[in-house]
Amino acid sequence: MEKRKREQDSAFVLGLFIFLGLAALGYLLGNAAVNYRQFERTVTVKGLAERELPADIVIWPLQFSVASNDLTALYDDIEQNTRKIRDFLIQSGIGAEEISFAAPVITDKSAQQYGDSGRAEFRYTALQTVTVYSANIAAVRSVMSSLSQLGKQGIALTGNDYGSQTEYLFTHLNDIKPEMIEEATRNARVVAEKFASDSQSQLGKIKRASQGQFSISQRDRNNPHIKKIRVVSTVEYYLSD
């Protein structure tokens, strides 16, 4: 009998400890869940950084066309006009190594199987492109304003198609990336701090952050050589009371 009583007492004590342990575990888990939910309060903000910087490379194609009924005379005209353009560019301060020449595009109208059936005035036409690739943008833009000198030499430049459009490039993005990302993140934090203050909260650490793509565009239509560089960073911060 006494042995049985001791067994019952031991079982009671064990059950009591198990109950107290489960109760304590439940309390801890419940408290942890509350704290976790509080810890998970976040705010997501965006920060912008912008720069206006001059382009550092210009690609300037000059195109002209000639026409003739004699193919040999056509090529002679191409070579003569190309040489005049090259000499003009070099005399205007453009380096010879910055000038390149594409193969001329020759059209034989008598070989075309479509279009106007009437006889064309010239059988052959040619389109030639001379390209300036330079880092000296100021010099190139100065030459652009004096193209009338080529017209006086009998060279008719064309500029109506996409292939003759001047391009301005900014190639030093990697040099300014770290500074711009830092500025965008700093601006995002200012917004987050204002939100936290308005909501009577404290701003915590960064939960996650993503850097948006950098975009490079011309500042305006009249100044394509001035580039606007921008990036938007998205940052999510923890909030606490």
Secondary structure, DSSP 8 states (H G I E B T S, - for coil): -HHHHHHHHHHHHHHHHHHHHHHHHHHHHHHHHHHHHHHT-EEEEEEEEEEEEE-SEEEEEEEEEEEES-HHHHHHHHHHHHHHHHHHHHHTT--GGGEEE---EEEEGGG-SSS--S--S-SEEEEEEEEEEES-HHHHHHHHTTTHHHHHTT--EE--SGGG--EEE---HHHHHHHHHHHHHHHHHHHHHHHHHHTT-EEEEEEEEEE---EEEESSTT-TTEEEEEEEEEEEEEEE-
